[in-house]
Amino acid sequence: MKKWGFLVIIVILLSFTIVNKETTLQDSVVIQTDKKMNDEQLDDSKSSESFQTKSITKESVYKGNLLLVNKKFPVHQGSIKKDVLNLFTHKELTKGYELFDTNIELSEDVASKFLKMIIAANNEGVRHFKINSGFRDFDEQNVLYQQMGSDYAMPAGRSEHNLGLSLDVGSTKMKMNEAPEGKWLANNAWKYGFIIRYPKDKTQITGIQYEPWHIRYVGLPHSVIMEEKNFSLEEYLDFLKKQKSISTTINGEEYKISYYPVRKSTTIQVPTNLHYELSGNNMDGVIVTVFNNSKEDRIAK
C-alpha cells in the first residue's frame, strides 16, 4: 500500500512539472498580428516626436541577417558580412569547440553569438562541437560545386555560406543526426538567434535535403518566432510580408516587427527612443525590428 501511495505522489509531481513547463513556454512568446499602418505599430503613443525619417534604398534589400538565399535569390556583393575573419587566428572566439582546419572563416558577430551558445551547451555537459565549414567566397563555392555536384552543393552565389551568416557544425564523436551536439542544437539554437536552416519536415519548401549540421544566424526575436510557429525562413518571411506588422512578447520583452516593400527608394519612420535593427529580405523589401534592450542583453530563456 505504501508503495502504491509513493507511486501516486511521483505521478502527481511529474504531472505538475510537465504542466508548469508547458505554461512557461506558452507565456514566454505571445505573437499578435496587425495590418494597420506600420508607423502606428512602432509606437503606441503615436507621437511623431519619437520618430525620425530614414531613407531606404534598393541596396538595403540585400543587406542584413534575414536575407533569403537560394537558386532564385542570389547573394549580392553588398550582402556579404563585412566582419568576416579567420577563426583560427582568433582563439578568443573558439573556446569550447574545435575547427575542421585552419581556414574556417565566419562573421565576427556571428562567431561571438555562436561562442555564447557553445558555452551554454558546455555548461550542460555537451562538449564535442566542431565547425566544419563557415564563410566561403564565390571561388571556394565554385570549387565545391564542381567537386560535389548539384545534389550536395549550391552554385557560387546561391549558398548561404557566401554570406558569413551560416556554418556547418559537427560532433567530434559521431554523426550530427545521432550526436548529443546535434540534439542540443535542435532543441536550443533558437534561444541564441540561430535556426536549423534545412529541417527534415521543410524539404519541399526549402528545396534542400535535411541538414542537421547547417545552422544560420537570423537573430532574436526572429529565431524564437520561427521556433514557436514551426516556420522555415521562407515561411517566416512570407508571413511577415502578408501581415505587414506584428508585435511579440518574449520573456516579458516587447518586439515590434514591420515589413516595408522597397522598389527604387522609400522612406520609413524609425524610433529615436528605442533600439531598432533593419534587414532586407533579399527579395523585395526590408524588415524593421524595434525593441527596448540593447542586443548584447538579448537571449531567450
N, C-alpha and C positions, 0 to 999 in steps of 0.2 A: 504493500500500500504506500509506504514511504517512497518507494522507487517511482511509482506512478505519479505521485504528487510532485516529486522533483522534476520529472519529465514535463509535466504540465507547466510548471513555472518556467522552465527553459524555453518551451514553445512560446509562451506569452512574451518573454523578454525578447526573443528573436523577432516576433511579430512587431513589437514596439519599435525595435531598431530599424526594421525594413520600412515601416510606415514613416518613421521620423526622417529617414534618409530620403525617401521619395518627396516628402513635404518640403525638405530643404532645397532639393533640386527644382521643384516647381516654383518655389518662392524666389529663387535666385535669378530667374530670367522671365521677364514679362515683356512681350512684344505687342505694340499697338500700331496699327496701320492707319494712315490718314492721307487722303488725296487732296487736302486743301493746299493752298499756296505754300511753297517751301519756306518762304520767309517767315510765315506765321509759325511754322513748326520749330524754327530755330530759337524763338523767344516767346514765352507765354505772355510777357508784358507788352509785346508788340511795340516796344519803344524804339524809334529809329535812331535815338542817340546811342544805342548799344551796338550799332552795326557800322560797318564800313563797306564800301563798294570795292570789289576785287574783279579785275579784268581776267577773263579766261579765254585763252587762245586754243586753236586746234591742237597745238603741241601738248597741251595739258591732258588731252585724252590718252596720250601714250606714256604717261609718267605715273608712278605710284605703286602701291602694294596690292592693288586689286585688279591688275591687268590680266585679261584672259588671253592666253597664248595657245594657239593650236594651228592646224593646217590652214584654217580660214583667216585667222588673225595673227599675223607675224609680229616678231619683235622689231621695233624701230630702234635706230641708234640711240635716240633720246630716252628709250625705255630702260636701258642698261643702268644698273645702280652705279653711282659714281664712287662709292666707297669700297669697291671690291679689293680684297687684299689676299695675300698668301698666308694661309693659316699656320703653316709650318714655321714661319718666321715670327709668329705672334703667339708664343707659348702661353701668354696670359688668357688667350681665348680657347685653349684646347685642354683645359684641365678636366679630367673626368671621362675623357674619351680618346680614342685613337684615330689616326689618319691613315688612309689606304696607302698614300705616298706623299712625297714632299711637294707635290704640285697642286694640292687641293686649294681652291680659292672660293671666297664667299664674300658677300656684303658684310662689312664690319658690324653694322647694326643688326643684321640677321644673326651673325655669329654670336653676338652678345646675348641676344634673346635665346638662342639655342643653348648657350652655356648655362644660362639661368635654369632652363628646363632640365638639362642633364644633371645639374647639381641636385635638383629636386628628386630626380629619379635615383641618383646615387644614394641620397638620404633614405630612400625607401628600399635600398638593397639591390637595385637594378644597376649594374656597374660595367656592362660589357658592350658599350656602344662604339661604333666606328663610322666615320664619314667616308664613304666610298667614292663619292663624286659631289662636286659643288658647281660653281660657276664654270661655264665653258664659253669661249669666244666662238665666233662663227667658223673659224678654221678648224678648231678642235671638234666642233659638232659635225662638220662636213666629213672629217676623217672617220668619226664614229659611225656616221650614217653609211658611209661606203663599206665599212667593215662589217656592221651588224645587219644592215638592210632595213627595209621599212617596217618589218614585223617587230623589231626590237629597238629602233631608234627613229628620231624625227629628223627631217632635213634641217640644215642650218637656218636659223631664224624662226623656226617653228617649235622650238623646245623651250620650256620654262627655264632650263638650265642656262640659257643665254641671257637671262635677266639678272641673276645673282640672288634671287629670292628662294630658289629651290635647292634641295640637296637629297642625295640618296644615303640613307642611314642603314647600317648593318649591325650585326652582332658578331663579336669575335668568337662566339661559341657555336652558333648554328644558324640555319636559315631564319629570316625575319618573320616568316609566317608561323614559325614554331617557337621562336625565341621569346623569353620574358621581355626583352627590349622591344620587340615588335608589339607585344600585347600592351606594354606600358604606354607606348606612343599612341596606339589606337584609342586607349582609354583616357589619356591625359594631355595630348598635344594641344588640343583646342583651348586649354586653360592658359596657354602661353602664346596664343596668337598663331599657332601652326595648324594645318589640316593635313589629313591623308588625302593627297590630291586626286588619286585614282582609286576610289573604293571599289570593293567587289560588286556591290549592287548598283553601280552607276556606269558600267562599261558602255551601255547603249547611249548614254548621254555624253560622256567624255570622249568616247571613241578609242579609249586606251584600256588595255587589259589591266587587271588588278595588280597594283604595285604597293605592297605594304611598307616598302622601304622609302618611297618617294614622298617627302613632306614639303610643304610650301608655306611660306610665311605670308599671311594676309593681315595680321594684327587683330587686336581687340577693338570693338566688340564683335567683329565680323565672324571670327572663328567660333565664338560662343553661339551666335545665332545659327550658323550653319550646322553646328552640332545639335542644337535644340530642335531644329526643323528638318534635320537629315538632308541638307542641301549639298549638292556639289557646287563648285564655284560657278559653273554655268547656270545652275538653277538659282543661286543666290543673286547673281547679277540680273537675271531676268525678273526675279521677284522685286528687286529694288526699282527697276525700270517701270514695272507695272504699278507699283504702289506710290511711286514718286517720293514719298516721305514716310518714315517710320520712326517711332521712338521706342526705346527699350531700356529696361532697368535690370542691371546685373549686379547682384550683391549690394543693392541699395544705391548704386551709381547710375545716374541717368545719361543716356546717349541719345542723340538725335541724328538721324542719317537721312540725307536727301540726295536724290538723283537729279542732275540737270543735263538736258541734251545740249550738245555743242556742235555747231555747224562750222562757221568760219571763226567767229569770235562772239563772246557774250559777256555780260557782267552778272555777278551774283552778290548777294549780301552775306557777309560773314560777321560773327560777333567780335566785338572788341574786348569784352569782359570775360570770355571763355576761351578754352583751348579748342582748336579745330585742326583736322587733317583733311587734305584733299588728294584724291586719287582718280586718275582716269580709269576707264574700263577696257581700253584698247579697241573699242568699237565705235561708240558714238556719243559718249558723254563723260561727265565727271561725278564723283560721289564725295559729298562733304559730310564729315563725321564730327559732331560737336560734343564736347564733354567738359567736365569740371577739372578733374585731376590731371597733372602732367603725366605724360605717357610712361615715364620711368616708374610711376607708382602703380600702374595698372597691371593686375593679374587676376584671373578668375579663380575662384575657390570652390 
